Amino acid sequence: MNSFGYCLNASTLRGTPVLRQIEAAAAAGFGAIELWFADTDAHVAAGGSLREIHRALDDAGLEVPTLIYFSGWFEAPSTEWPRIKDACARRMVQASILGAKHLICSPPEGLANLATGAQRYRELLNLGKETGVTPIFEFLGFVKQHCTIESALEVLTLAGGGTTVLDPFHVFRGGGSIESITQLRADQIAISHFNDIPSEPPRKQQGDSDRVMPGDGTFDLHRYCDLLRSTGYRGWLSLELFRPDLWSRDPLDVAREGFRKMRPFVEETTGG
């Protein structure tokens, strides 16, 4: 029995139209796909509709764990907060039309007031109860303040609830310990992105485009998965890469390669 489900993050196929992303993910064997608003917006702008995307997802048998992403909310001036909160509510409605249960909310790039940000996250969680789409607070390894599991937990604790996203790249890039995963409960993990980390460039110089396919880097993904299992999490592992060399290839070939390289970790049965 698989420990986790196979999910494809559409960033891995950036530049591919959303309906083709869905087709490639399903044909490669994935059970879910994380979509990006940039791609769904482009489809609508070209004359398509969200309902059309939803039908394609249903026909392909794919779930949509998250829509990505909403930013600028944590650090926004107080005078802008009502407008931004309304914008987030609209994104939640769009995510709901696509069948998504979560909306990923990104942290600020620089420093921001923690108490204010946590209070706003609480307000977004309350919005989620109305729309049926729950906001996720994501930490990012290359931002200044919320770059580790511990920093995400601070926000969740102050907000009195919520979830975060795990990601090997962000755990590594933020300088935190992989063992910090044990501080989380399964119900605090909305989804786990999945990728590997190359030996070069040095950690602090790495960016999104440096991520590599699982098993092609040096990160201890077996340990990562064992720790993830130890929390009780049995959700999706979502392949998330940002590589221009992959974007230039046939999307189905990329999806199939990713699925194949995830299998040793998804199907591991000896985890803690």
C-alpha positions as CSV (number, residue, x, y, z in Angstrom):
1,M,0.0,0.0,0.0
2,N,1.3,3.5,-0.9
3,S,2.1,5.8,2.0
4,F,1.1,8.9,0.1
5,G,-0.9,9.9,-3.0
6,Y,0.7,11.0,-6.2
7,C,0.1,14.7,-7.1
8,L,1.6,16.9,-9.8
9,N,2.1,20.6,-9.1
10,A,1.4,22.5,-12.3
11,S,4.5,24.6,-11.9
12,T,6.4,21.5,-13.2
13,L,4.7,22.0,-16.5
14,R,4.7,25.8,-16.6
15,G,3.9,27.3,-20.0
16,T,1.5,24.4,-20.8
17,P,-2.2,25.3,-21.1
18,V,-4.2,24.2,-18.1
19,L,-6.3,21.6,-20.0
20,R,-3.1,20.0,-21.3
21,Q,-1.6,20.0,-17.8
22,I,-4.6,18.1,-16.6
23,E,-4.4,15.6,-19.5
24,A,-0.7,15.0,-18.9
25,A,-1.1,14.5,-15.2
26,A,-3.8,11.9,-15.6
27,A,-2.1,10.1,-18.4
28,A,1.1,9.8,-16.3
29,G,-0.7,8.2,-13.4
30,F,-1.2,11.1,-10.9
31,G,-4.3,11.2,-8.8
32,A,-4.3,14.9,-8.2
33,I,-3.0,18.2,-9.6
34,E,-2.3,21.5,-7.9
35,L,-3.3,24.3,-10.2
36,W,-2.0,27.9,-10.4
37,F,-4.3,30.9,-10.7
38,A,-2.0,32.3,-13.4
39,D,-3.0,29.3,-15.6
40,T,-6.7,29.3,-14.8
41,D,-6.8,33.1,-15.3
42,A,-5.1,32.6,-18.7
43,H,-7.7,30.0,-19.7
44,V,-10.6,32.3,-18.8
45,A,-9.0,35.3,-20.5
46,A,-8.8,33.2,-23.7
47,G,-12.5,32.6,-23.7
48,G,-12.7,29.5,-21.5
49,S,-14.3,29.0,-18.1
50,L,-13.6,27.6,-14.7
51,R,-16.5,25.2,-15.2
52,E,-14.8,23.9,-18.3
53,I,-11.6,23.2,-16.3
54,H,-13.7,21.5,-13.6
55,R,-15.3,19.2,-16.2
56,A,-11.8,18.3,-17.5
57,L,-10.7,17.5,-14.0
58,D,-13.7,15.3,-13.4
59,D,-13.2,13.5,-16.8
60,A,-9.6,12.9,-15.9
61,G,-10.4,11.7,-12.4
62,L,-8.1,14.2,-10.8
63,E,-8.5,15.9,-7.4
64,V,-7.3,19.4,-6.8
65,P,-5.8,19.7,-3.3
66,T,-4.9,23.4,-3.7
67,L,-5.0,26.5,-5.8
68,I,-1.8,28.6,-5.9
69,Y,-1.4,31.3,-4.7
70,F,-2.5,34.4,-2.8
71,S,0.1,37.0,-1.7
72,G,0.5,40.5,-0.3
73,W,-2.0,39.9,2.6
74,F,0.2,39.4,5.6
75,E,2.2,42.6,5.2
76,A,-0.4,44.9,3.6
77,P,-1.1,48.4,5.1
78,S,-4.1,48.4,7.3
79,T,-5.9,50.7,4.9
80,E,-5.6,48.0,2.2
81,W,-6.6,45.0,4.3
82,P,-10.4,45.2,3.6
83,R,-9.8,45.2,-0.2
84,I,-7.2,42.4,0.0
85,K,-9.5,40.3,2.2
86,D,-12.3,40.7,-0.4
87,A,-9.9,39.7,-3.1
88,C,-9.0,36.6,-1.2
89,A,-12.6,35.7,-0.8
90,R,-13.1,35.9,-4.6
91,R,-10.1,33.6,-5.1
92,M,-11.6,31.2,-2.6
93,V,-14.8,31.1,-4.6
94,Q,-12.8,30.4,-7.8
95,A,-11.0,27.6,-6.0
96,S,-14.3,26.2,-4.9
97,I,-15.7,26.1,-8.4
98,L,-12.6,24.0,-9.4
99,G,-13.2,21.6,-6.5
100,A,-10.2,22.7,-4.4
101,K,-10.3,22.4,-0.7
102,H,-7.3,24.7,0.0
103,L,-5.8,28.0,-1.1
104,I,-2.1,28.5,-0.6
105,C,-1.3,31.9,1.0
106,S,2.3,33.0,0.8
107,P,4.3,34.8,3.5
108,P,5.9,38.3,3.1
109,E,9.3,38.5,1.5
110,G,10.6,40.8,4.2
111,L,9.9,41.5,7.8
112,A,6.3,42.1,9.0
113,N,4.3,42.3,12.2
114,L,3.7,38.8,13.4
115,A,0.7,39.5,15.5
116,T,-1.0,41.4,12.7
117,G,-0.3,38.7,10.2
118,A,-1.5,36.0,12.5
119,Q,-4.8,37.9,13.1
120,R,-5.3,38.3,9.4
121,Y,-4.7,34.6,8.9
122,R,-7.4,33.9,11.5
123,E,-9.7,36.2,9.5
124,L,-8.9,34.2,6.3
125,L,-9.6,31.0,8.1
126,N,-13.0,32.3,9.0
127,L,-13.6,33.3,5.4
128,G,-12.7,29.7,4.5
129,K,-15.5,28.4,6.7
130,E,-17.9,30.4,4.6
131,T,-16.5,29.4,1.2
132,G,-15.4,25.8,1.9
133,V,-11.9,26.6,0.9
134,T,-9.3,26.7,3.7
135,P,-6.3,29.0,3.5
136,I,-2.9,27.5,4.0
137,F,0.0,29.5,5.5
138,E,3.1,28.6,3.5
139,F,6.7,29.2,4.7
140,L,9.3,29.8,2.0
141,G,13.0,29.1,2.5
142,F,14.2,32.2,0.7
143,V,12.2,34.9,2.6
144,K,13.5,36.7,5.6
145,Q,11.0,35.9,8.4
146,H,8.8,32.9,7.7
147,C,11.4,30.5,6.2
148,T,11.2,27.5,8.6
149,I,8.7,25.1,10.1
150,E,9.1,26.8,13.4
151,S,8.2,30.2,11.9
152,A,5.1,28.7,10.3
153,L,4.1,27.2,13.6
154,E,4.4,30.6,15.3
155,V,1.7,31.9,12.9
156,L,-0.5,28.9,13.4
157,T,-0.3,29.1,17.1
158,L,-1.1,32.8,17.3
159,A,-3.9,32.3,14.8
160,G,-5.4,29.5,16.9
161,G,-5.3,27.0,14.0
162,G,-4.5,26.5,10.4
163,T,-2.2,24.4,8.3
164,T,1.1,24.8,6.4
165,V,2.8,23.3,3.4
166,L,5.9,21.1,3.7
167,D,8.5,21.1,1.0
168,P,12.0,19.6,1.1
169,F,13.4,22.6,-0.8
170,H,12.1,25.1,1.6
171,V,13.1,23.1,4.7
172,F,16.7,23.0,3.2
173,R,16.8,26.5,1.9
174,G,15.5,28.1,5.1
175,G,18.3,26.5,7.1
176,G,16.0,24.5,9.4
177,S,16.3,20.9,10.4
178,I,14.5,18.1,8.7
179,E,13.8,16.8,12.2
180,S,11.5,19.8,12.8
181,I,8.8,17.9,10.9
182,T,8.1,16.0,14.1
183,Q,6.9,19.3,15.7
184,L,3.9,19.1,13.4
185,R,0.7,17.1,13.7
186,A,-0.9,15.5,10.6
187,D,-3.8,17.9,10.8
188,Q,-1.4,20.9,10.5
189,I,0.0,19.7,7.1
190,A,-2.3,20.6,4.3
191,I,0.0,19.1,1.6
192,S,3.6,18.2,1.0
193,H,5.4,19.5,-2.1
194,F,8.1,17.2,-3.3
195,N,11.5,17.7,-5.0
196,D,15.2,17.1,-4.4
197,I,18.1,19.5,-3.9
198,P,21.4,19.6,-5.9
199,S,24.8,19.8,-4.2
200,E,25.5,23.1,-6.0
201,P,25.1,26.0,-5.8
202,P,25.5,26.6,-2.0
203,R,22.3,26.6,0.0
204,K,21.9,30.4,0.3
205,Q,22.3,30.8,-3.4
206,Q,19.7,28.3,-4.4
207,G,16.4,29.4,-6.0
208,D,13.3,27.7,-7.2
209,S,14.9,26.7,-10.6
210,D,17.6,24.7,-8.8
211,R,15.2,22.0,-7.6
212,V,15.7,18.6,-9.2
213,M,13.6,15.5,-9.6
214,P,13.3,13.2,-6.6
215,G,16.4,11.0,-6.3
216,D,18.5,13.2,-8.6
217,G,19.9,15.3,-5.7
218,T,21.5,15.0,-2.3
219,F,18.6,15.6,0.2
220,D,17.6,12.7,2.4
221,L,14.1,12.2,1.0
222,H,13.7,8.8,2.6
223,R,14.2,10.4,6.0
224,Y,11.9,13.2,5.0
225,C,9.2,10.7,4.1
226,D,9.7,8.7,7.3
227,L,9.3,11.8,9.4
228,L,6.3,12.8,7.4
229,R,4.7,9.4,8.0
230,S,5.5,9.7,11.7
231,T,3.2,12.6,12.0
232,G,0.3,10.5,10.7
233,Y,0.2,12.4,7.4
234,R,-1.1,10.2,4.6
235,G,-2.0,12.9,2.0
236,W,-0.5,14.0,-1.3
237,L,3.1,14.3,-2.2
238,S,3.1,16.9,-5.0
239,L,5.9,17.1,-7.4
240,E,6.9,20.8,-7.6
241,L,9.7,21.9,-9.9
242,F,10.5,25.2,-11.6
243,R,12.9,24.2,-14.3
244,P,13.0,25.9,-17.7
245,D,14.6,22.8,-19.2
246,L,11.5,20.8,-18.2
247,W,9.2,23.4,-19.4
248,S,10.7,23.1,-22.9
249,R,10.0,19.4,-23.1
250,D,6.8,17.4,-23.9
251,P,4.6,17.8,-20.8
252,L,3.6,14.1,-20.8
253,D,7.2,13.0,-20.9
254,V,8.0,15.3,-17.9
255,A,5.0,14.0,-16.0
256,R,5.9,10.4,-16.6
257,E,9.5,10.9,-15.5
258,G,8.3,12.7,-12.3
259,F,5.9,9.9,-11.5
260,R,8.5,7.3,-12.0
261,K,11.1,9.1,-9.8
262,M,8.5,9.6,-7.0
263,R,7.6,5.9,-6.8
264,P,10.5,4.8,-4.5
265,F,9.4,7.3,-1.9
266,V,5.6,7.1,-2.3
267,E,5.6,3.3,-2.1
268,E,8.1,3.0,0.7
269,T,6.5,0.7,3.4
270,T,9.2,0.7,6.2
271,G,8.7,4.3,7.4
272,G,8.3,5.2,11.0
